[in-house]
Amino acid sequence: MQPGSDRRTWQRYIALGDSFTEGLSDPEPGTPDSFRGWADRLAEHLAAASPSGTVEYANLAVRGRLLAQVLTEQVPAALASRPDLVSLVAGGNDLLRPGADPDQLAADLEGAVVALRAAGADVLLATGVDPRQTPIIRRTRGRVAVFNTHLWSIAARQGAVVLDQWGAAWLQDARMWDPGDRIHLTAEGHRRTALAAAAALGVPVAGDDTDWRTPLDPAPPLPVREVVGQELAWVRGFVLPWIGRRLRGESSGDGRAAKRPDALPVRTGSVSVPDA
């Protein structure tokens, strides 16, 4: 087992982070511009494994947030809720930026882990995905690798648990990623990530659809013209707008609030976005 407590059930789970934990590209059925995501799905697994059949769950993650924003805005709110489990997955947006310092990011993150552990919460961290197959973004590979190494060290020192995404071969399949931006998981990617997180925590998951390790069957090769068209569409639809927001000092999360700010009861299959 990884470091961490010997608990396998929890009563109050708070998810912190950015768009990955908000659940982008995993739409909430019937709710426009709302997303489910791996953390919602993990909350359901936690509820199913709990003797009470329920868990209190809040998701404070907001798309576009940098690590410093997560630490100053979300961590204090989580501590005030007195959780016994917190997932803290942040830093990815920082690492996309040239000049990001993974050593300082890790040091800042560890301070939050220390505070959460001192408050009695178990902490789930997650490494970044290996970006070697994604054009342009693969330039961040060295920074992500250094940050990931720090995460494992932090977990060993502080008794946290790590969800290993860097070593997950199935995440190298392009079909796990939203083709529009290539940085957010599809519904299938989020489903598998939730199962992987449950496994890292030692949470048993029952049912027939619980395999997350097995890769998809190989995809047929695409014609060169179609590949080129996809690359151009990605640059026009994601890369250039992203650069534009950076130049203007804007974020995709400007003006947005957490989708589930309060720790409300969840039963298996019952996570939904509260009414505004």
C-alpha positions, 0 to 999 in steps of 0.5 A: 500500500501507498503511504496514508492512513488505514481508512478505507471509508470516509465521511466527508470528501472535498475535491480541490483543483482546476478543470481536471477536478471540475470535470470538464469534457464529461458533461452532466446529462441534462444540465447545460455547461455542467460537468460530472468528472472523476471526482464526482464519480469517486464520491459515488464509489466512496458512498457505495463503500461506506457502511452508511451508504453515503458520503458528504461531498463538495467540489471546490475546483474551478477551471483555469485556476493556478496552484496559488489560487487553489491554495489561497481560495480552496484549501482554507474553505476545505479546512473549514469543512473539516473533511476526512478526505481531500483530493488536491490536484493542481499545478497543471495550469502553471506547468503549461506556462513557460518559466514555471518553477516545478520546485517552488510549485511543489514546495507550495503544494507541500505546505497545503498537504501539511496543513490538511494532514495536521487537520486529520484529513487523508490527502489524495494527490495526482501526478501529471500525465506524460505529454510526450504524444501531444504537439507543443504541450510535450515541451512541458514534459521535463517540468511535469516530470520534476513536479511528479517526482516531488509529489511522490516525495511529498506523499512519502514524507506527509503520508499522502496517497498518489494517483499515478497518471504518468505511468498509466498507459491507457491515458496515452490513447488519444480517444481518452481525451477531448479532441477539441483541446487534448488536455481534458478527459472524455467521459470514459477517461474520467470513469477510468480515473475515478476507478484508478483513484479508488484503487489508489485509496484502497476502496473496493468497487463492485460491478461489471464495468470496473476495469480501468487498466485495459487499453482500448482496442487499437484504432484504425489509422487515419488518412494523412489529410484527416490528421492534418485537418485535426491538427489545424483545428486544434491549433485554431480552436484551442492553442490560439485562444489559449495564447490570446487569454494569456496575453490579455491576462484572462482565464477560462475560469474568470467569473466562475464559482465552484460547482458544488461549494457545500459538502452535501450527502451523496449516495451511489449514482446520485451526484448532481450539481446543486441548484443555483 
